[in-house]
Amino acid sequence: MEKEFQALEKAFHQTLDTIKQVKDLEGVKTQFLGKKGKLTGMMKQLKDLSNEKKAEIGKKINQLKGEFQSSIQEKSNALKKTEFQLKMENEWIDITINPYESDSGSIHPISLVQQRLEDIFVAMGFRVLDGPHIETEYYNFEALNIPSYHPARDMQDTFYFEDGHLLRTHTSPIQIRGMETVKPPFRIVGPGKVFRCERTDASHDSCFHQFEGMMVDRNISVAHLNYFMKTMLAEIFESEVEVRLRPGYFPFVEPGFELDMLCLLCKGKGCKFCKQVGWIELIGCGMVHPNVLRSGNIDPVEFSGFAFGLGIDRLAMMKYDITDIRPLHGGNLNFSRLFSVS
């Protein structure tokens, strides 16, 4: 029997050495200590032995059973420690990090300015209208007193489709569409994205945003235009701003004006954004041309009105001290995080 015990003990330890996972130890228990295990099989042989041999062999079996159980437990502890270390290395997390903390998103600066403009003009009795990005030549040019032979089209070179449609160069078509559905007296504004073949630099891009408006009623004058523009700028910048009106040509207004605002970035001293002149060309405006009123089926003898258009991008740059227009249309997350909600 002694040789059998030695062989059993050797087989047990060889088997135990091959185990690499805690879950596999159960098989070792079954193989050597289970009801049909090898050690249990030896105990069944005791009935054929004398009483003296029974006591001797039984003691040896119990001794081996205790050694096997102890070895299995030690192996289990060692494997559990190893598995824990591997789990810590592969699934480590910093429990000091707040799991509920996350980066706050934000509204894009252009959207912030557009929403603010809409709120300002709605408070002054204006309606907000919208229009398609893809327009016909009629709504984008002809109805705005810019026929096909007019040289002013060269000022708004744009992107055409094969069927003759084009990406709108300004939001003025919204005014024409508005006049077809809204009868005077009325006050309307139309914000949106526009497209032109512009050479990209710090203050120009081929895709940008405009905000245009129109007021039509009886006896409207330049005084009304000046009042609404100064009110709008004072509200958007939350302070009085210095402006100047100078003559400017736009086919859809007569007379036409360029409204300039003192550059808020350099306070009139001159910088890259204002091209060193201290003033920003901000708003094109004027009294609505009679031909445009006729395109909207409005009698220019009975009614008059003013119209204006400004770049939302430039206004956002002035408000948030942004010196280059290009990041506004890029995907740089570091730039976007500057406007995140804290």
C-alpha positions in Angstrom: 0.0 0.0 0.0 2.9 2.3 0.7 3.8 2.4 -3.0 0.2 3.2 -3.9 0.2 6.1 -1.4 3.4 7.5 -2.9 2.0 7.1 -6.5 -1.3 8.8 -5.4 0.5 11.7 -3.7 2.8 12.2 -6.7 -0.2 12.1 -9.2 -2.0 14.6 -7.0 0.8 17.2 -6.9 1.5 16.8 -10.6 -2.2 17.4 -11.4 -2.3 20.3 -9.0 0.7 21.9 -10.7 -1.1 22.0 -14.0 -4.0 24.1 -12.7 -3.9 27.7 -13.8 -7.5 28.9 -12.8 -9.4 28.7 -9.6 -12.4 27.2 -11.3 -10.4 24.2 -12.4 -9.6 23.2 -8.8 -13.1 21.7 -8.4 -12.0 19.0 -10.9 -9.0 18.1 -8.7 -11.2 17.8 -5.7 -13.5 15.5 -7.5 -10.7 13.4 -8.9 -8.9 12.8 -5.6 -11.4 13.6 -2.8 -14.8 13.0 -4.4 -17.2 10.1 -3.7 -15.7 8.3 -6.6 -12.2 9.8 -6.2 -8.9 7.9 -5.9 -8.6 8.5 -2.1 -12.1 7.3 -1.5 -11.4 4.2 -3.5 -8.5 3.3 -1.1 -10.8 3.7 1.8 -13.2 1.2 0.3 -10.3 -1.4 0.4 -10.1 -1.2 4.2 -12.9 -3.7 4.7 -10.6 -6.4 3.4 -7.8 -5.7 5.8 -7.2 -6.8 9.4 -8.0 -4.5 12.3 -4.4 -3.5 12.8 -3.9 -2.7 9.1 -7.2 -0.8 9.0 -6.0 1.5 11.7 -2.7 2.1 10.0 -4.0 2.5 6.5 -7.0 4.6 7.7 -4.6 7.0 9.5 -2.5 7.4 6.4 -5.6 8.0 4.2 -6.8 10.7 6.6 -3.4 12.3 6.7 -3.3 12.4 2.9 -6.8 13.8 2.8 -5.8 16.6 5.1 -2.7 17.3 3.0 -4.6 17.3 -0.2 -7.3 19.7 1.1 -4.6 22.0 2.5 -2.7 22.0 -0.8 -5.8 22.7 -2.7 -6.7 25.6 -0.4 -3.1 27.1 -0.8 -3.3 26.7 -4.6 -6.7 28.4 -4.5 -5.4 31.4 -2.5 -2.4 31.8 -4.8 -4.5 31.6 -8.0 -7.0 34.1 -6.6 -4.3 36.6 -5.8 -2.8 36.2 -9.3 -6.2 36.6 -11.0 -6.9 39.7 -8.8 -3.6 41.3 -9.9 -4.4 40.7 -13.5 -7.8 42.1 -13.1 -6.5 45.2 -11.4 -4.0 45.8 -14.3 -6.6 45.2 -17.0 -9.7 46.8 -15.5 -8.2 49.6 -13.4 -10.2 52.7 -12.8 -9.6 55.8 -10.8 -12.3 55.7 -8.2 -11.5 59.3 -7.2 -13.0 60.5 -10.5 -16.6 61.7 -10.1 -18.6 59.3 -12.4 -21.4 61.9 -12.7 -19.1 64.7 -13.9 -18.9 65.3 -17.7 -18.1 68.1 -20.1 -20.9 70.5 -20.6 -21.9 71.2 -24.1 -22.8 74.7 -25.5 -24.7 76.5 -28.2 -22.4 77.6 -31.0 -21.5 81.4 -30.8 -23.2 82.0 -34.2 -26.4 80.4 -32.9 -26.2 82.4 -29.7 -26.0 85.7 -31.6 -28.8 84.6 -34.0 -31.1 83.7 -31.2 -30.4 87.0 -29.5 -31.1 88.9 -32.7 -34.4 87.1 -33.2 -35.4 87.9 -29.6 -34.5 91.6 -30.0 -36.6 92.0 -33.2 -39.5 89.9 -32.0 -39.7 92.2 -29.0 -39.9 95.1 -31.5 -42.8 93.5 -33.4 -41.0 91.6 -36.2 -41.8 88.2 -37.5 -39.0 85.6 -38.1 -39.2 83.9 -41.5 -37.1 81.2 -43.2 -36.3 80.2 -46.7 -34.5 77.5 -48.8 -30.7 77.4 -49.2 -31.1 76.4 -52.9 -32.8 79.2 -54.8 -33.9 80.2 -58.3 -32.3 83.2 -60.1 -35.6 85.0 -59.8 -35.7 85.0 -56.0 -31.9 85.5 -55.6 -31.4 88.2 -58.2 -34.2 89.3 -60.5 -36.9 90.0 -57.9 -34.2 92.0 -56.0 -33.7 94.4 -59.0 -30.6 92.5 -60.2 -31.4 91.3 -63.8 -29.1 88.9 -65.7 -27.1 91.7 -67.4 -26.6 93.7 -64.2 -22.9 94.0 -63.1 -23.9 93.7 -59.5 -24.1 89.9 -60.0 -20.3 89.9 -60.2 -20.3 91.1 -56.6 -22.1 87.9 -55.5 -20.5 85.2 -57.6 -21.9 81.9 -56.3 -22.3 78.1 -56.8 -24.7 77.0 -59.6 -26.4 73.7 -60.3 -26.8 72.2 -63.8 -30.6 72.9 -63.7 -30.0 76.7 -63.2 -30.6 76.7 -59.4 -28.0 78.2 -57.2 -26.9 78.4 -53.5 -28.3 81.6 -52.2 -25.8 84.4 -51.9 -27.8 86.3 -49.3 -31.0 86.0 -47.2 -32.8 88.7 -49.2 -34.9 86.0 -51.1 -36.6 85.5 -47.7 -37.9 89.1 -48.0 -39.3 88.4 -51.5 -41.0 85.2 -50.4 -42.3 87.0 -47.3 -43.9 89.8 -49.4 -45.7 87.2 -51.4 -47.5 85.9 -48.3 -47.5 88.8 -45.8 -49.3 92.0 -46.8 -48.3 95.5 -45.5 -47.9 96.9 -43.0 -45.4 94.3 -41.8 -42.0 93.8 -40.1 -40.1 90.7 -41.0 -36.5 89.3 -40.4 -34.9 86.3 -42.1 -31.7 84.7 -40.7 -29.8 81.9 -42.4 -26.7 80.5 -44.1 -25.5 81.9 -47.4 -22.8 80.9 -49.9 -20.4 82.8 -52.1 -17.1 82.3 -54.0 -15.1 84.3 -51.5 -11.4 84.1 -50.9 -11.0 82.9 -47.4 -9.2 85.1 -44.9 -9.6 86.3 -41.3 -12.9 88.0 -42.1 -14.3 86.2 -45.2 -15.4 82.7 -45.9 -17.3 80.9 -48.7 -20.0 79.9 -46.3 -21.3 82.4 -43.7 -24.5 83.6 -42.0 -26.7 86.6 -42.6 -29.5 88.3 -40.8 -31.8 90.5 -42.9 -34.9 92.4 -42.1 -37.5 94.6 -43.7 -40.2 97.0 -42.5 -42.9 98.2 -44.9 -45.6 100.7 -44.0 -46.8 104.1 -44.9 -44.3 107.0 -44.5 -41.3 105.0 -43.5 -38.1 107.0 -43.6 -34.3 106.7 -43.0 -35.0 107.9 -39.4 -36.9 104.6 -38.7 -34.0 102.7 -40.2 -31.4 104.5 -38.0 -33.5 104.0 -34.9 -33.9 100.2 -35.3 -30.3 99.7 -36.2 -28.9 101.6 -33.2 -31.4 99.8 -30.9 -30.4 96.4 -32.3 -26.7 97.1 -31.8 -27.1 98.5 -28.3 -29.1 95.4 -27.3 -26.7 92.9 -28.8 -23.6 94.5 -27.3 -25.4 95.5 -24.1 -24.0 99.0 -24.3 -24.1 102.1 -26.6 -22.0 101.6 -29.7 -20.6 104.2 -32.0 -21.9 104.0 -35.6 -21.7 105.9 -38.8 -23.8 105.9 -42.0 -22.1 106.5 -45.4 -23.6 106.1 -48.9 -23.4 102.6 -50.3 -24.7 100.9 -53.4 -27.1 97.9 -53.2 -29.4 97.2 -56.2 -32.4 96.5 -53.9 -32.4 99.7 -52.0 -32.4 103.4 -52.9 -30.9 105.3 -51.3 -28.4 102.8 -49.9 -26.1 103.0 -46.9 -23.2 101.3 -45.3 -23.5 101.3 -41.5 -20.1 101.0 -39.9 -19.4 100.3 -36.2 -16.3 101.3 -34.3 -14.2 98.2 -34.0 -14.7 96.8 -30.5 -11.5 94.7 -30.7 -9.1 97.6 -31.1 -11.4 100.5 -30.0 -10.8 102.3 -33.3 -7.0 102.0 -33.2 -6.7 99.6 -36.1 -6.2 95.8 -36.1 -6.1 92.8 -38.5 -9.9 92.3 -38.2 -10.8 95.9 -39.2 -8.0 96.1 -41.7 -6.3 98.8 -39.7 -9.0 101.4 -40.2 -10.7 101.2 -36.8 -14.2 100.7 -38.3 -16.1 97.5 -39.2 -18.4 97.5 -42.2 -21.3 95.7 -40.4 -24.7 96.5 -42.0 -25.8 97.1 -45.6 -29.1 99.0 -45.5 -31.4 101.5 -47.2 -34.9 102.3 -48.3 -36.5 99.5 -50.3 -36.2 100.0 -54.0 -39.6 100.5 -55.7 -38.9 97.6 -58.1 -38.5 95.3 -55.2 -41.8 96.4 -53.7 -43.4 95.7 -57.1 -41.9 92.2 -57.2 -43.7 91.6 -53.9 -47.0 93.0 -55.3 -46.8 96.1 -53.1 -47.6 99.5 -54.5 -44.5 101.8 -54.0 -46.7 104.9 -54.2 -48.7 103.9 -51.2 -46.0 102.1 -49.2 -42.4 102.6 -48.4 -39.9 100.6 -46.3 -36.4 100.0 -45.2 -34.3 96.9 -45.4 -31.0 95.8 -43.9 -28.6 92.9 -43.9 -25.7 92.0 -41.6 -23.3 89.2 -41.1 -24.0 87.1 -38.0 -20.5 85.7 -38.1 -18.9 89.2 -37.9 -21.2 90.2 -35.1 -20.3 87.1 -33.1 -16.6 87.9 -33.7 -17.1 91.4 -32.3 -19.2 90.2 -29.4 -16.9 87.4 -28.3 -13.5 88.9 -29.3 -12.8 86.3 -32.0 -10.2 87.6 -34.4 -10.5 85.0 -37.2 -13.8 83.8 -38.9 -12.4 80.3 -39.9 -12.6 78.6 -36.5 -16.4 79.4 -36.5 -16.9 76.9 -39.3 -14.2 74.4 -38.3 -14.4 71.3 -36.1 -11.8 72.3 -33.5 -13.2 71.1 -30.1 -10.8 73.3 -28.2 -12.4 76.3 -29.8 -15.9 75.0 -29.1 -15.0 74.4 -25.4 -14.4 78.1 -25.0 -18.2 78.6 -25.1 -19.1 75.6 -22.9 -21.5 76.0 -20.1 -19.7 75.8 -16.7 
